[in-house]
Amino acid sequence: MTFSRGGTVALRTARAFAVLAGRSLLLGPATAVAWLRGERFERDVWLADTVVALGPAFVKAAQLLSTRADILPPRVCRALSRLHDQVRPVPLCTMPPALGIAAGEPQLVGAGSIACVYRVVLPDGQAVAAKVRRPGIVRSLTADLAMLQRGAGLAARLPMLRGVPVNAVAAQLAESIRAQLDFAREAELLEGFRKALSVADGVTVPGVRPELSTEDILVMDFLDGLARRRPEDLGEEERENAVVRALRAVYRMLFLDGVVHCDLHPGNLYFREDGSIVVLDAGFTVRLSESAREKFAAFFYCMSQGDGEACADIVLSTAETHPGSDTAGFRAELAALVEKHTGRNAADFDLVSFAAKLFDIQRRRGLHADPQFVFPILSLLVLEGTVRKFHPGVDFQREARPLLVTALMEHVVAAPREAR
């Protein structure tokens, strides 16, 4: 039996309402049971489990929403940030025929809501990594995203959401999630990463095998020896080298190339025993406009110099305002925030705390950040969570300065040429 797109959306909407109704009915009894036991009911856990039950599109949307601390309360962002792709791998019997390249049975190495990754041995004995899109995921995700955007259109009419860019945020979420379905785009980005980072010592990005890849399967070089290591698994020098290499790699992509890898969690960033690193997966990657790249580089540089007023001017030039926005209050608070963090020891500078306060100021003063400005901060927050425990004293700002200066000098040199 087949359904039109409208019919599919209707079915997915009915399923979503059924899930929400069922989960809501359980909320009251679960809260009562926790109270009788003298325990605190974990609403954050309930929220995360409900999102997972709704399906892959909602998980992806919630993960992205968790980064919009300029719109959502911190507690909600923290709850959504705990979400991971809690999904089962695709049964081998449902694999596309293109995996006929394999000699022997593919070995599962990772499962996500959009795709699963397998180690595949070619007939010549060479091992490759095959990222295989889930059967039917394009249809179901498309229907779910259409439903989310329709719901956003209705929510935007509510008085309590007046002034909040609901439709713009929904469109941003949908665009970011759809992009993760495009394996041709991901292959291009991976190759871009590999070439850009080829000048960086100790950084490896797997090469793409286009002759074996299809619309549903992205085939890459398989890298042996990848393991999620703890700080104590590496020597002090190797830990510090790995963290510095990761920072410099991200800064190079961000400040020089305008490419933001938003998902450098421990499953996509690996530290090796010798202090080298491996960067994987370009699915959740954003290309910045030239203007956004230059402005974020300028913001980060001004922040490292303690120039809060300049930071405020840069953010105001990118943010969305409305008649109730308090730009003067925002400028004064951000200048004070930057001044407070200037000169702190590296170990005392907490990027998470700084970003949370920045977004809190924006929200209270009625400003909404440009997504192109949010994604770089998201990338650095995810990276800090991955690397900080390996090198607590790492100075994020000092490591950025050489590349920031290069990026800003390129802008100065390019400006006269563009004016001719």
N, C-alpha and C positions, 0 to 999 in steps of 0.2 A: 504494500500500500504506500502511495506517495502523497505528499501534501505540498500545497503551494507555500511560498514564503510566509504569506499572511496566516495560513493555517498552522505552520510550524511555530510562529511567534505566539499564536493563541494557545497552542498546546503547552509551550514552555512557560507562558504566563500563568496558565492554570496550575501547572506543576509547582511553580514558585509560590503561588498563593497557598497551595496545599501544604507545602513545607513550612511556610511561615505560620499557618494556622496550627499545624501540629506542634511546632516548637513553642508557640505562644501558649497553647493549652498546657504544656508541660512546665511552663515557667512558674506559675503559681504554686502547684504542688511541690516542685523542687525547692522553691524558696521556703515553703513551710517546713519541709523535712529538715532542711539545713538549720532553720531556727530552732526546731525541737531538739536537734542534736547539739545545740549551742555553737554551731558553726556559722561562718559567714558565707552566704551564697555567692559564688564567683560569677557575676554577670558578664565579666569580660570573657570568661571561658565559654559561657553560653552563647555570646555574640559570635565568637570565632567558630564554634561548632555549627551554628546556624548558617553562617556564610559558606562553610565547607559543604553543608548539606544542599545548599542551593545550586552548587555546581561550579565548574572551572571559570566561567566568565565572572562570576561574583567573587571568587577567590582572587582573581587577577585584579578586578576593580577595587576590592578592599585593600589589597596590598598597595596599590597606587594611591588610594585615598589616605592611607596611613601616613603618607608623606606630606599631606596638605594641612600642616599644623597652622597655616594661616587662616584656615576655614573651620576645621573641626577642633573640638576641645582636646587638650593633651591626653586625657584619660581614654577617649575613644581612639585616638591615634596609637596609643600604646597597646590597646587591645587588638587593633587590626594589624599592627606590626608583628604580632606573634604568629600570624598566619603563615603557613607553609603549604606547599602543594601536597596535601595528604591524599594521594590517589594511588590506585593500584596500577601495576604495569599492564601493558597491552598483552593479551594472550598471544603466544607465537602463532597460533592457527589463524589469527586475523591479520598477520603481517602482509604488506603489499608484496606482489610477485617480484619486485625489483630486488628483494633480499635474496634472490636466487644467486647473487654473486657469492654467497657464503659457502665455504667448505666446512661443513659441520654446523652445529646448532649455535645460534647467536647467544651471547652471554649478557644478561641485563646488568648495566652499571649505573643507571639512574632513571627515575620515573618522575614525570611532571604532569601537570594538568593538560598541557598541549601536546607534548611529545615524550617519548621514551628514548634513552640512549643505550645502544648495544655495542658490545665488542664483537666484531665480525672478522672471521679469518677468510681471506680470499683464496681462491684455488692455488695461487702461487705461494701460499703460506704466510703472506703479509697480513698483519692485523690492522684494521681500521675501526673508527668509531662511527656508527650509523645512528643519526638522530632521526627517529621515525615519528611522523605526525600521527596522532590518534585517528583511527577511522571515524568519520562523521563529525570530527571536531569543528570543521569549517562551518557546517550547517548549523550545529547547535550553538556555537559561539556567536555566529551572525544573528541568529534569532534572539539570543539572550542580550546582546548588545543593543539591538533594536528596541527590546523591551525596556532596558535600562534608560535609553535616551528618551523614550516616550514617558517613562515615569519621571524623569528629570524635568521634562516639559510641564508636567502637572504640578510637581513639587515647587517649581519656580514661581507659581502663582500664589503660593501660600504667603500670608502677611509676615510670618516669622522669618521667611527666607528672602524678604525684600532686600535688595542690595547685594545679595550673595550671587556670584556668577555660576548658578547651578548648571545652566545649559552649556556654558563654556567648559566647566569642569567635566561634565558628562562627555562632551565631545572629545576632550583631551584623553580621558580614560579609554574611550572606544578606539581612538586612533592608536594609542600605545599598545592596546591589546591586539588589535588587528595586525599591527606590524610584526608581532611575534609569530604570526602564522606564515609570514613570507620568508621562506627559506632562501630564496634567491637574494633577498636583501641581507639576510644574516650572513650568507656566504661572502657577499661583497664587503660587509663590515669586518668580518674576521680577517679577510685578506688585507684590508686597510690597516687593522690593528697590527698584523704581522709585519707589514712593511714599515709602518711608522715606528714600531718598537724594535726593529732589527738593529737600530743603532744603539739600543740600550743593552748594556752588558748584563747577562744573567736573567733575561726575560724571554720566555718561550710562549708562542701562540701557535696552536696546531694549524697546519696547512689544510686547505680545502681540496677535496678530490672532485672537481666538477664533472669529470668523465663518468663518475659513478653516481652522482647526485641526480635527484629528480625533484618534481614539485613537492612530493611528500617525504622525501628522504634527503638529508644533508649528510654527506660522507666526508669525514676528516681523518687526518692522521691520528692514530691511537698512540697516546703517550703512556708508557709504562711507569710504574713507581709512584703514582699519585696516591697520596694518603692524607687524611685530615689529621694533621699533627698538632700536638699540644705544645705549649712553650717549653716544657721540660724535655721534649723530644729533640730539641736543637741546642747547640752550644750558644753562649751569649753572643759571640761575634756573628754567627750564622743567623740568629734571630734578628739582630739589628740590621744586618745587610739585607735580609729578605724584606723587612718593613720599609726601609729606605728605597729599595728597588720598586716596591709596589707603589709607594707614594709618587716617585718620580715618573713611573709609567703612566699613572692616572693623570698627573699634572701635564705631562707632555701631550696626551690625547686631548685633555680639556682645554688648556691654554693655547696650544699651538695648532691643533687640528680641529678643535670645536666639536669633538665627539665625546659623548658622556656614556660610560658604561655604568648603568644604574643598579647592577645586580652583582657586585663583587663580594658575595657572601662566601663562606668557606667551601662551598661546593663548586664555585667558579674561580676561586683564587687559591692556588696551592703553593705551599712553601716546601722546598726540597731540603734535604739534609745539608747540602753544601751552601745554603743561603740563596740559591737561585729561586725564581718563581715561575709559575705557569698560569696564564690567563685563559679562561675558557668561556664559551657561550656569549654570543653577541645579540641574543634575542631581545633583551630589554635594553636597547641602546638608542640614544637620542642624538640627532645632529643639530647643533646650535646654528642659528643664523650668524652671519659675520658680526652683526651689531651686538647680539647677545654674548658671543664669545668675547668681544672686546670689552663690553661693559662688566661682565663677570670677572675678567682678569683685572680690570681697573678696581672693582670693588674689593677683591681679595688683596690687591696690593695696598690700597688705602687702609684696609683693616690691619694689615701687618705693620703699617706705619703709624697707626693710632689716629688717623684722620677721620673721625666719626662724621663730621659734617659732609665731607666728600662722599662717604659711604651712603649717607642719607640721600644726597642729591642723585646718586646713581640709582638707588632702589626706586626713588620717586619717579625717575624717568622711565621706569619699566612697569611700575605697578598700575593697577586699575583703581581709579578713585570714583566716588559718587558725591552728591551734594553734602552728605553728612560726614565726609572724611575730614580728619583733623591732621593735616599735613604738618603744621607747625609743631604740634605735640609729638608727632612721629619723629620729626627731625631732631627735636631736643632729646627724646628718650633714646634714639639709636646712637646719637653722638655720645651720650653718657654711657651706654652699654659698651661701645667700642673703647672708650677711654678706660673703663673699668677693667677690660681684658688686656689692655696694652701693657707690655712689660712683664707679664706673668711668666713664671717658669713653665717650660714645656709640659712638665708633668701636671701642672695646675690648670692648664688651659683645656677646658672641656668643650669640644666642638658641639656635642649634643646639647649641652646646657646653653651655649651661645645661640645655636640655631632655634632652640625652643623659645628663648626669650625674644629673639628677632621676630619670629612668627606671632608670638603673643602680642608684641607691640603692634604689628601690622593689623591683627584681628581687632584689638581694642580701639585702634585709631581709624578703623573703617577702610583699610587698604587691602587689596587682593593681589597677590604676587603673580607676575607673569610666569606661566609654566616653564618657559625657557630659563628662568632664573631659579626655579625651584629644583629642577632636575640636577644641576651641578651640586647643589647643597645635599640633595638626597644621595648622590653618588658618594660624596665625601663622608656622610654620616654612616652609610653602609660599610664603607672601607674602614672607618675608625673602629666600628664595632668588631671588625674582623682582625685588625692588626694591633690595636692598642695593648692588649694583654701580652703580646710578644715583645713589645718595646715601649713600656710606659712613658719613658722620657723623650720619645720622639717629638721633634719640633715641627709640626705641620706647616707653620708659616715660614720657617727658615728654609725648609726643603723646597718650598714653592718659589722662593724669590728669584733664583737664577732663570727659571722658565718664565716667570712673570715679567722680568725685565726684558727677556728676549721677545715675548709676545707684544709688549708695549712698544719696544723699539721697532718691531716690524710694522706696527700701526703708524708710528711717526714717519718712517721711511716711505710707507705706501701712500700716505695722505697727499704729499705734493704731486705724486704721479697721477692720482685719481683726479686732482684738480686741473690738470693740464687739458 
